Amino acid sequence: MSTTTSAQPLAPSLATARVRWALVGVPAFAIGWATASAVGEVVGEAWGGDFLHQLGHALGTTLHIGLLSLAGWIALRGRVPWASRWALAATVGAAVGLAVFVPVLTFAVDALGWLTIALTLHLPLAASAVTQAVVLRGHARRPGRWAVVWYVAVLAGIAVAWFSSGGVSGLHVDAVHPILPNAAELWWRIMPQCLLGGICYAAFAFVLPLASGRRSLPSPDRDRKSSDQSFRERTSR
C-alpha cells in the first residue's frame, strides 16, 4: 500500500486552527486595543509632553501586537508547525518597530509633523509584518501573502474600533490623574467598540494562508516504480 509522508497539516487541522484563531482573536484584539488606547491617551499624557504621549501610543501598539501573537500561537500550536516561529517573529518585529520609532520621534518630529502619530501605529505594525514575511520563508506556503493579510487584518480591526468609538473625541478623557482609575475608565468605555474591531480582525482568519511551505516527500512505491521503469528502458535498448 502506498503511503505519503507530508509536513503539511491536514485540512481538518487547518480548519480547526482557523476557528480557534477567530475565537481567541476577538477577546485578544479587544483587550489589546483597549489597553493600547489607555496607555497612549492616559498613561502617555500623564508622562507629559507630546514626545511621551506619542511614545505611549507606540508602546501600546507593540503590546497589542504581542497579545495578538500570543493568542495566535495558542490557536495554531499543534496544528501549524511554524506557529512558535511566527509568534516570536511578530513580537520581535513590533519591538524593533518601537525601537526605530524612538529616534524618529526624537530627531524628525518637526519634519514629519502630524505623521508621527500615524507612525505610532504603522512602524511597529509594518516592522512586525516584514519580520514575519522574512522569518516564515521556507516554512509558510506564502509568507508574503500571510504578512500582508495579517497587516490588513490588524489595521481593519483598529479602524473599526477607532471610528466606532468616535476617533480622537471618543478617546478623550477629562483628566489623566489619577492615572489608573482614568485608564481603567477609558479601557472599559471603549471595550464594546474594541470587540467590534476584534470581530473584524478575526474574520480574516478564514483567508490567512496557513499551509506549510514544505513539499510532500516522495512516495517510496512511486520511487521504486520509477527506478524499475528506467531500468527496463535501459535494458531494452
C-alpha positions in Angstrom: 0.0 0.0 0.0 1.4 3.4 -1.0 2.0 5.9 1.8 3.0 9.6 1.5 4.7 11.5 4.2 3.9 15.1 4.3 4.8 18.0 6.6 1.7 19.9 5.6 -1.1 19.8 8.2 -4.2 18.0 7.2 -7.1 20.1 6.1 -9.3 19.4 9.1 -6.5 20.6 11.4 -6.2 23.8 9.4 -10.0 24.3 9.6 -9.8 23.9 13.3 -6.9 26.3 13.6 -8.9 28.9 11.7 -11.9 28.6 14.1 -9.6 28.7 17.1 -7.8 31.8 15.7 -11.2 33.5 15.3 -12.4 32.5 18.8 -9.3 33.7 20.6 -8.7 36.6 18.3 -11.8 38.6 19.3 -11.0 38.9 23.0 -7.3 39.3 22.4 -7.8 42.1 20.0 -10.4 43.8 22.2 -8.2 43.6 25.3 -5.1 44.6 23.4 -6.5 47.6 21.6 -8.3 48.9 24.7 -5.0 48.6 26.6 -3.1 50.3 23.8 -5.6 53.2 23.8 -5.4 53.6 27.5 -1.6 53.5 27.5 -1.5 56.2 24.8 -4.3 58.5 25.9 -3.9 58.3 29.7 -0.5 56.9 30.7 1.3 58.7 27.8 -0.4 62.0 28.6 0.4 61.6 32.3 4.1 61.1 31.4 4.0 64.6 30.0 4.5 66.3 26.6 3.9 65.2 23.0 7.0 63.0 22.9 5.9 60.7 25.7 2.3 60.9 24.6 3.2 59.5 21.2 5.7 57.1 22.7 2.9 55.8 24.8 0.8 55.1 21.7 3.7 53.3 20.1 4.3 51.2 23.2 0.6 50.4 23.3 0.6 49.2 19.7 3.6 47.0 20.5 1.8 45.5 23.5 -1.3 45.0 21.3 0.7 43.0 18.7 2.4 41.0 21.4 -1.0 40.0 22.8 -2.3 39.1 19.3 0.8 37.0 18.7 0.2 35.1 22.0 -3.4 34.4 21.1 -2.4 33.3 17.6 0.2 30.9 19.0 -2.4 29.4 21.3 -4.7 28.9 18.3 -2.1 27.5 15.9 0.1 25.4 18.1 -0.1 21.7 17.4 -1.8 22.4 14.1 0.7 24.6 12.2 4.3 23.6 12.5 5.6 27.2 12.4 3.3 28.7 15.0 6.0 29.4 17.6 8.4 30.8 14.9 5.6 33.2 13.7 4.6 34.4 17.2 8.2 35.2 18.1 8.8 37.0 14.8 5.6 39.1 15.1 6.5 40.2 18.7 10.2 40.8 18.0 9.3 42.7 14.8 7.0 45.0 16.7 9.6 45.7 19.3 12.1 46.6 16.5 9.5 49.0 15.1 9.1 50.6 18.5 12.9 50.9 18.8 13.1 52.6 15.4 10.3 55.0 16.3 12.2 56.5 19.2 15.0 58.2 17.1 12.4 59.1 14.5 10.3 60.9 17.2 13.5 62.4 18.6 15.1 63.9 15.5 12.4 64.1 12.8 9.3 65.1 14.7 9.3 68.6 13.2 9.8 67.4 9.7 7.1 64.7 9.9 4.5 66.8 11.8 1.2 65.0 12.2 2.6 61.9 10.5 4.3 61.0 13.8 1.0 59.9 15.3 0.4 57.7 12.4 3.8 56.1 12.8 3.0 55.2 16.4 0.7 52.6 14.7 2.4 51.8 11.4 6.0 51.5 12.4 5.5 48.6 14.9 2.9 47.1 12.7 4.9 47.2 9.5 8.1 46.1 11.2 6.2 43.1 12.6 4.7 42.2 9.2 8.1 42.4 7.4 9.8 40.3 10.1 7.1 37.7 9.7 7.5 37.5 6.0 11.3 37.1 6.3 11.2 34.5 9.1 8.4 32.4 7.6 10.2 31.9 4.3 10.6 28.2 3.7 8.0 27.4 6.4 4.7 29.0 5.4 3.4 28.4 1.9 3.0 32.1 1.1 4.9 34.2 3.7 4.5 37.4 1.8 0.7 37.0 1.5 0.5 35.9 5.1 2.2 39.2 6.2 0.0 41.4 4.0 -3.2 39.7 5.1 -2.2 39.9 8.8 -1.3 43.6 8.4 -4.6 44.4 6.8 -6.5 42.3 9.4 -5.0 44.2 12.3 -5.4 47.6 10.6 -9.0 46.9 9.6 -9.8 45.9 13.2 -8.2 49.0 14.6 -10.1 51.2 12.1 -13.4 49.7 13.1 -12.7 50.1 16.8 -11.4 53.6 16.3 -14.1 55.1 14.2 -17.0 53.3 16.0 -15.7 54.8 19.3 -15.6 58.3 17.8 -12.0 58.6 16.9 -10.0 61.1 19.0 -13.1 62.7 20.6 -14.2 59.2 21.6 -10.9 58.5 23.3 -10.9 61.8 25.2 -10.7 61.7 29.0 -11.4 64.7 31.2 -8.2 64.2 33.2 -5.3 61.9 33.3 -4.8 62.0 37.1 -5.3 59.7 38.9 -3.7 57.6 36.2 -5.0 54.1 36.9 -8.7 54.9 37.6 -8.9 57.1 34.4 -7.1 54.5 32.3 -9.5 51.8 33.6 -12.5 54.1 32.9 -11.3 54.6 29.3 -10.5 50.9 28.9 -14.0 49.9 29.9 -15.8 52.6 28.0 -14.3 51.7 24.6 -14.4 47.9 25.1 -17.7 47.4 23.1 -16.1 49.1 20.1 -12.9 47.2 20.6 -14.9 43.9 20.4 -16.3 45.1 17.1 -12.8 45.6 15.9 -11.9 42.1 17.2 -14.7 40.6 15.2 -13.4 42.3 12.0 -9.9 41.1 12.8 -11.0 37.6 13.5 -12.9 37.4 10.2 -9.6 37.4 8.3 -8.7 34.1 9.9 -10.5 32.4 7.0 -8.3 33.9 4.3 -4.9 33.5 6.1 -2.6 31.1 4.2 -1.9 28.6 7.0 -0.4 25.8 4.8 3.1 24.7 5.4 5.7 25.6 2.7 7.4 22.2 2.8 6.6 20.0 0.0 5.5 16.4 0.4 8.2 13.8 0.4 8.1 11.4 -2.5 6.4 8.1 -2.1 8.7 5.0 -1.7 6.5 3.0 -4.0 6.5 5.7 -6.6 10.3 5.9 -6.5 10.6 2.2 -6.8 8.3 2.1 -9.8 10.2 4.9 -11.5 13.5 3.1 -10.9 12.1 -0.1 -12.4 10.8 1.7 -15.4 14.2 3.4 -16.0 16.0 0.0 -15.7 13.7 -1.6 -18.3 14.2 1.3 -20.6 18.0 0.9 -20.4 18.0 -2.8 -20.8 15.6 -2.7 -23.8 18.0 -0.6 -25.9 
